[in-house]
Amino acid sequence: MRWSNIATVDNCFYFSGPYTGRDEQLQGVAEIAIADTHVRLHLAGALFEGTIDGDAVDLARKTTHEHEGTWTVTETITGTYRDDELRATYRYEECGPNEPCPGRCTLSADLVTSIARPRR
């Protein structure tokens, strides 16, 4: 995986993300499974699910984490998948207890990865 253009917010930490995840770091092997228009993408230990329409991929996952209460994290990956390569934009948003949703701590990045053993 190659991450670039990583944009974070000062004085924030992140539960997940490229290099910066407290609980999960999205590094390592990427694997994809495609069945009709449904897509499952494993990035390291994280599972993103969504759709594919032609080359266009739209994936998401929602997780909960504990830090002075329960936080909900929504991560999205949107981009293109062709020739066993995913080129996409990653977005992280979190919602904390008694805070506006999404909260102030967001993260975005560009992702390019070759996909291991694609299956259709």
N, CA and C atoms as a LAMMPS dump frame, in Angstrom:
ITEM: TIMESTEP
0
ITEM: NUMBER OF ATOMS
360
ITEM: BOX BOUNDS ff ff ff
-5.0000000000000000e+02 5.0000000000000000e+02
-5.0000000000000000e+02 5.0000000000000000e+02
-5.0000000000000000e+02 5.0000000000000000e+02
ITEM: ATOMS id mol type element x y z
1 1 1 N 0.837 -1.176 0
2 1 2 C 0 0 0
3 1 3 C 0.88 1.236 0
4 2 1 N 0.476 2.207 -0.768
5 2 2 C 1.148 3.502 -0.76
6 2 3 C 0.13 4.564 -0.368
7 3 1 N 0.376 5.215 0.733
8 3 2 C -0.458 6.313 1.194
9 3 3 C 0.244 7.614 0.845
10 4 1 N -0.52 8.616 0.445
11 4 2 C 0.041 9.942 0.186
12 4 3 C -0.998 10.991 0.539
13 5 1 N -0.554 12.22 0.584
14 5 2 C -1.448 13.359 0.863
15 5 3 C -2.272 13.139 2.127
16 6 1 N -1.639 12.619 3.169
17 6 2 C -2.338 12.373 4.435
18 6 3 C -2.586 13.707 5.118
19 7 1 N -3.864 14 5.369
20 7 2 C -4.251 15.257 6.012
21 7 3 C -4.943 14.947 7.334
22 8 1 N -4.347 15.426 8.429
23 8 2 C -4.901 15.221 9.765
24 8 3 C -5.207 16.574 10.399
25 9 1 N -5.832 16.527 11.548
26 9 2 C -6.168 17.736 12.3
27 9 3 C -5.251 17.798 13.523
28 10 1 N -4.701 18.972 13.805
29 10 2 C -3.822 19.137 14.969
30 10 3 C -4.533 18.738 16.257
31 11 1 N -3.761 18.177 17.172
32 11 2 C -4.225 17.789 18.505
33 11 3 C -5.313 16.722 18.469
34 12 1 N -5.252 15.827 17.491
35 12 2 C -6.184 14.706 17.402
36 12 3 C -5.4 13.406 17.384
37 13 1 N -6.008 12.339 17.877
38 13 2 C -5.484 11.011 17.607
39 13 3 C -6.593 10.247 16.918
40 14 1 N -6.23 9.162 16.25
41 14 2 C -7.17 8.423 15.416
42 14 3 C -7.169 6.96 15.84
43 15 1 N -8.354 6.366 15.856
44 15 2 C -8.484 4.971 16.231
45 15 3 C -7.976 4.059 15.11
46 16 1 N -8.076 4.509 13.864
47 16 2 C -7.679 3.729 12.697
48 16 3 C -7.065 4.684 11.686
49 17 1 N -6.345 4.122 10.716
50 17 2 C -5.819 4.958 9.651
51 17 3 C -4.437 4.531 9.202
52 18 1 N -3.929 5.192 8.163
53 18 2 C -2.581 4.897 7.683
54 18 3 C -1.553 5.436 8.679
55 19 1 N -0.725 4.583 9.214
56 19 2 C 0.356 4.943 10.139
57 19 3 C -0.123 5.478 11.479
58 20 1 N -1.276 6.107 11.537
59 20 2 C -1.664 6.886 12.708
60 20 3 C -2.686 6.21 13.604
61 21 1 N -3.123 5.008 13.278
62 21 2 C -4.2 4.392 14.035
63 21 3 C -3.778 3.893 15.403
64 22 1 N -4.496 4.311 16.437
65 22 2 C -4.219 3.829 17.791
66 22 3 C -4.559 2.351 17.908
67 23 1 N -5.714 1.938 17.37
68 23 2 C -6.172 0.551 17.469
69 23 3 C -5.843 -0.259 16.216
70 24 1 N -5.879 0.369 15.046
71 24 2 C -5.61 -0.32 13.784
72 24 3 C -4.789 0.582 12.875
73 25 1 N -3.743 0 12.296
74 25 2 C -2.96 0.711 11.293
75 25 3 C -3.177 0.003 9.968
76 26 1 N -3.665 0.73 8.999
77 26 2 C -4.014 0.166 7.697
78 26 3 C -2.756 0.032 6.854
79 27 1 N -2.006 -1.009 7.127
80 27 2 C -0.754 -1.314 6.45
81 27 3 C -0.719 -2.801 6.148
82 28 1 N 0.08 -3.194 5.176
83 28 2 C 0.263 -4.615 4.891
84 28 3 C -0.425 -5.037 3.619
85 29 1 N -0.998 -6.237 3.649
86 29 2 C -1.564 -6.865 2.464
87 29 3 C -2.997 -6.394 2.22
88 30 1 N -3.312 -6.16 0.956
89 30 2 C -4.678 -5.837 0.533
90 30 3 C -5.198 -7.004 -0.301
91 31 1 N -6.439 -7.408 -0.022
92 31 2 C -7.055 -8.49 -0.79
93 31 3 C -8.502 -8.119 -1.068
94 32 1 N -8.961 -8.458 -2.269
95 32 2 C -10.308 -8.079 -2.684
96 32 3 C -11.085 -9.313 -3.131
97 33 1 N -12.379 -9.299 -2.847
98 33 2 C -13.291 -10.326 -3.352
99 33 3 C -14.478 -9.602 -3.976
100 34 1 N -14.792 -9.967 -5.227
101 34 2 C -15.877 -9.32 -5.956
102 34 3 C -16.882 -10.379 -6.37
103 35 1 N -18.154 -10.131 -6.057
104 35 2 C -19.251 -10.997 -6.486
105 35 3 C -20.333 -10.095 -7.058
106 36 1 N -20.503 -10.148 -8.366
107 36 2 C -21.425 -9.247 -9.065
108 36 3 C -21.039 -7.804 -8.766
109 37 1 N -21.899 -7.067 -8.06
110 37 2 C -21.589 -5.664 -7.761
111 37 3 C -21.133 -5.465 -6.317
112 38 1 N -21.027 -6.544 -5.531
113 38 2 C -20.608 -6.456 -4.132
114 38 3 C -19.093 -6.656 -4.022
115 39 1 N -18.445 -5.827 -3.211
116 39 2 C -16.993 -5.878 -3.03
117 39 3 C -16.678 -5.973 -1.544
118 40 1 N -15.707 -6.824 -1.226
119 40 2 C -15.139 -6.909 0.122
120 40 3 C -13.641 -6.676 -0.024
121 41 1 N -13.134 -5.67 0.682
122 41 2 C -11.721 -5.322 0.627
123 41 3 C -11.123 -5.468 2.016
124 42 1 N -10.109 -6.309 2.125
125 42 2 C -9.357 -6.463 3.373
126 42 3 C -8.09 -5.629 3.248
127 43 1 N -7.928 -4.67 4.141
128 43 2 C -6.691 -3.897 4.256
129 43 3 C -6.098 -4.257 5.604
130 44 1 N -4.994 -4.998 5.579
131 44 2 C -4.44 -5.526 6.82
132 44 3 C -5.552 -6.323 7.489
133 45 1 N -5.94 -6.03 8.711
134 45 2 C -7.014 -6.749 9.387
135 45 3 C -8.381 -6.098 9.258
136 46 1 N -8.473 -4.988 8.556
137 46 2 C -9.727 -4.239 8.443
138 46 3 C -10.528 -4.703 7.225
139 47 1 N -11.841 -4.815 7.39
140 47 2 C -12.732 -5.22 6.297
141 47 3 C -13.618 -4.054 5.893
142 48 1 N -13.519 -3.659 4.622
143 48 2 C -14.375 -2.65 4.027
144 48 3 C -15.302 -3.365 3.054
145 49 1 N -16.575 -2.948 3.007
146 49 2 C -17.531 -3.556 2.082
147 49 3 C -18.244 -2.467 1.305
148 50 1 N -18.68 -2.822 0.089
149 50 2 C -19.39 -1.845 -0.72
150 50 3 C -19.72 -2.388 -2.083
151 51 1 N -19.671 -1.488 -3.062
152 51 2 C -20.112 -1.829 -4.412
153 51 3 C -19.048 -1.477 -5.438
154 52 1 N -19.184 -2.133 -6.605
155 52 2 C -18.36 -1.804 -7.756
156 52 3 C -19.299 -1.664 -8.946
157 53 1 N -19.096 -0.616 -9.728
158 53 2 C -19.891 -0.359 -10.925
159 53 3 C -18.9 -0.006 -12.024
160 54 1 N -18.629 -0.968 -12.904
161 54 2 C -17.545 -0.784 -13.868
162 54 3 C -16.238 -0.795 -13.106
163 55 1 N -15.48 0.302 -13.203
164 55 2 C -14.235 0.441 -12.441
165 55 3 C -14.447 1.181 -11.12
166 56 1 N -15.605 1.81 -10.925
167 56 2 C -15.844 2.659 -9.758
168 56 3 C -16.138 1.812 -8.521
169 57 1 N -15.376 2.078 -7.452
170 57 2 C -15.513 1.353 -6.199
171 57 3 C -15.933 2.327 -5.104
172 58 1 N -16.89 1.898 -4.288
173 58 2 C -17.381 2.688 -3.163
174 58 3 C -17.476 1.756 -1.966
175 59 1 N -16.581 1.94 -0.981
176 59 2 C -16.472 1.039 0.159
177 59 3 C -16.586 1.809 1.466
178 60 1 N -17.007 1.111 2.517
179 60 2 C -17.104 1.753 3.832
180 60 3 C -17 0.704 4.927
181 61 1 N -16.719 1.184 6.113
182 61 2 C -16.821 0.36 7.311
183 61 3 C -17.093 1.267 8.49
184 62 1 N -17.787 0.715 9.483
185 62 2 C -18.119 1.448 10.696
186 62 3 C -17.68 0.59 11.873
187 63 1 N -16.93 1.184 12.797
188 63 2 C -16.443 0.47 13.973
189 63 3 C -16.691 1.313 15.216
190 64 1 N -16.635 0.661 16.374
191 64 2 C -16.735 1.381 17.642
192 64 3 C -15.444 1.174 18.426
193 65 1 N -15.106 2.19 19.207
194 65 2 C -13.873 2.181 20.001
195 65 3 C -14.162 2.836 21.343
196 66 1 N -13.372 2.469 22.337
197 66 2 C -13.553 3.013 23.68
198 66 3 C -12.432 3.984 24.033
199 67 1 N -12.834 5.172 24.47
200 67 2 C -11.916 6.17 25.017
201 67 3 C -12.771 7.187 25.763
202 68 1 N -12.869 7.03 27.052
203 68 2 C -13.734 7.899 27.851
204 68 3 C -15.157 7.889 27.309
205 69 1 N -15.625 6.721 26.931
206 69 2 C -16.946 6.531 26.327
207 69 3 C -16.786 5.819 24.993
208 70 1 N -17.912 5.569 24.347
209 70 2 C -17.905 4.85 23.078
210 70 3 C -17.894 5.83 21.916
211 71 1 N -16.972 5.6 20.987
212 71 2 C -16.828 6.402 19.778
213 71 3 C -17.2 5.547 18.585
214 72 1 N -17.844 6.158 17.59
215 72 2 C -18.16 5.483 16.337
216 72 3 C -17.3 6.09 15.237
217 73 1 N -16.625 5.215 14.501
218 73 2 C -15.743 5.658 13.421
219 73 3 C -16.313 5.164 12.097
220 74 1 N -16.43 6.063 11.138
221 74 2 C -16.835 5.722 9.78
222 74 3 C -15.66 6.008 8.856
223 75 1 N -15.278 4.982 8.083
224 75 2 C -14.189 5.121 7.127
225 75 3 C -14.717 4.77 5.745
226 76 1 N -14.366 5.573 4.761
227 76 2 C -14.797 5.313 3.389
228 76 3 C -13.58 5.277 2.464
229 77 1 N -13.717 4.482 1.42
230 77 2 C -12.718 4.404 0.364
231 77 3 C -13.479 4.485 -0.954
232 78 1 N -13.185 5.498 -1.759
233 78 2 C -13.843 5.651 -3.059
234 78 3 C -12.778 5.87 -4.119
235 79 1 N -12.965 5.196 -5.239
236 79 2 C -11.992 5.351 -6.315
237 79 3 C -12.24 4.369 -7.432
238 80 1 N -11.141 3.908 -8.056
239 80 2 C -11.253 2.987 -9.186
240 80 3 C -10.418 1.737 -8.931
241 81 1 N -10.901 0.617 -9.477
242 81 2 C -10.183 -0.646 -9.416
243 81 3 C -10.085 -1.179 -10.834
244 82 1 N -8.842 -1.26 -11.317
245 82 2 C -8.616 -1.844 -12.651
246 82 3 C -7.198 -2.394 -12.697
247 83 1 N -7.05 -3.436 -13.494
248 83 2 C -5.742 -4.082 -13.662
249 83 3 C -5.101 -4.426 -12.313
250 84 1 N -5.913 -4.955 -11.398
251 84 2 C -5.441 -5.39 -10.073
252 84 3 C -4.845 -4.269 -9.234
253 85 1 N -5.256 -3.034 -9.487
254 85 2 C -4.769 -1.901 -8.718
255 85 3 C -5.944 -1.029 -8.275
256 86 1 N -5.937 -0.649 -7.002
257 86 2 C -6.936 0.254 -6.447
258 86 3 C -6.304 1.625 -6.274
259 87 1 N -6.946 2.642 -6.851
260 87 2 C -6.551 4.044 -6.671
261 87 3 C -7.756 4.742 -6.067
262 88 1 N -7.579 5.267 -4.843
263 88 2 C -8.761 5.734 -4.124
264 88 3 C -8.426 6.849 -3.14
265 89 1 N -9.499 7.456 -2.643
266 89 2 C -9.427 8.433 -1.569
267 89 3 C -10.013 7.796 -0.318
268 90 1 N -9.299 7.932 0.772
269 90 2 C -9.708 7.413 2.072
270 90 3 C -10.179 8.579 2.929
271 91 1 N -11.247 8.356 3.688
272 91 2 C -11.792 9.4 4.567
273 91 3 C -12.154 8.767 5.904
274 92 1 N -11.77 9.42 7.001
275 92 2 C -12.04 8.976 8.367
276 92 3 C -12.835 10.063 9.065
277 93 1 N -13.944 9.661 9.71
278 93 2 C -14.729 10.572 10.539
279 93 3 C -15.1 9.834 11.811
280 94 1 N -15.142 10.562 12.923
281 94 2 C -15.503 9.931 14.19
282 94 3 C -16.561 10.747 14.909
283 95 1 N -17.357 10.034 15.705
284 95 2 C -18.395 10.652 16.522
285 95 3 C -18.181 10.185 17.954
286 96 1 N -17.972 11.133 18.836
287 96 2 C -17.724 10.803 20.233
288 96 3 C -18.935 11.063 21.101
289 97 1 N -18.844 10.589 22.345
290 97 2 C -19.95 10.818 23.273
291 97 3 C -20.144 12.313 23.526
292 98 1 N -21.378 12.754 23.415
293 98 2 C -21.738 14.153 23.682
294 98 3 C -20.984 15.144 22.799
295 99 1 N -20.692 14.753 21.564
296 99 2 C -20.021 15.644 20.62
297 99 3 C -20.794 15.667 19.306
298 100 1 N -20.622 16.722 18.51
299 100 2 C -21.278 16.757 17.209
300 100 3 C -20.754 15.628 16.315
301 101 1 N -21.558 15.244 15.363
302 101 2 C -21.193 14.14 14.493
303 101 3 C -21.271 14.593 13.034
304 102 1 N -20.236 14.485 12.23
305 102 2 C -18.918 14.015 12.636
306 102 3 C -18.198 15.043 13.489
307 103 1 N -17.232 14.557 14.248
308 103 2 C -16.445 15.417 15.116
309 103 3 C -15.37 16.163 14.349
310 104 1 N -14.58 16.901 15.074
311 104 2 C -13.554 17.749 14.481
312 104 3 C -12.359 16.947 13.966
313 105 1 N -12.113 15.763 14.534
314 105 2 C -10.94 14.961 14.161
315 105 3 C -11.257 14.102 12.94
316 106 1 N -10.862 14.589 11.793
317 106 2 C -11.048 13.87 10.533
318 106 3 C -9.674 13.581 9.938
319 107 1 N -9.658 12.676 8.978
320 107 2 C -8.417 12.321 8.3
321 107 3 C -8.775 11.994 6.866
322 108 1 N -7.932 12.41 5.944
323 108 2 C -8.107 12.007 4.552
324 108 3 C -6.746 11.678 3.971
325 109 1 N -6.754 10.81 2.961
326 109 2 C -5.508 10.405 2.322
327 109 3 C -5.814 9.785 0.972
328 110 1 N -4.798 9.738 0.133
329 110 2 C -4.882 9.021 -1.133
330 110 3 C -4.232 7.657 -0.942
331 111 1 N -4.806 6.655 -1.574
332 111 2 C -4.335 5.278 -1.448
333 111 3 C -4.152 4.679 -2.836
334 112 1 N -3.002 4.046 -3.053
335 112 2 C -2.758 3.255 -4.259
336 112 3 C -2.221 1.924 -3.771
337 113 1 N -2.843 0.845 -4.19
338 113 2 C -2.373 -0.467 -3.758
339 113 3 C -2.594 -1.499 -4.849
340 114 1 N -1.633 -2.393 -4.991
341 114 2 C -1.822 -3.576 -5.811
342 114 3 C -2.582 -4.582 -4.953
343 115 1 N -3.513 -5.27 -5.555
344 115 2 C -4.386 -6.171 -4.807
345 115 3 C -3.878 -7.6 -4.954
346 116 1 N -3.727 -8.294 -3.836
347 116 2 C -3.291 -9.692 -3.842
348 116 3 C -4.426 -10.605 -4.269
349 117 1 N -4.146 -11.505 -5.178
350 117 2 C -5.067 -12.562 -5.607
351 117 3 C -6.511 -12.101 -5.771
352 118 1 N -6.792 -11.207 -6.703
353 118 2 C -8.185 -10.78 -6.896
354 118 3 C -9.061 -11.95 -7.309
355 119 1 N -10.292 -11.932 -6.812
356 119 2 C -11.26 -12.983 -7.149
357 119 3 C -12.52 -12.33 -7.666
358 120 1 N -13.078 -12.849 -8.745
359 120 2 C -14.345 -12.337 -9.283
360 120 3 C -15.365 -13.414 -9.244
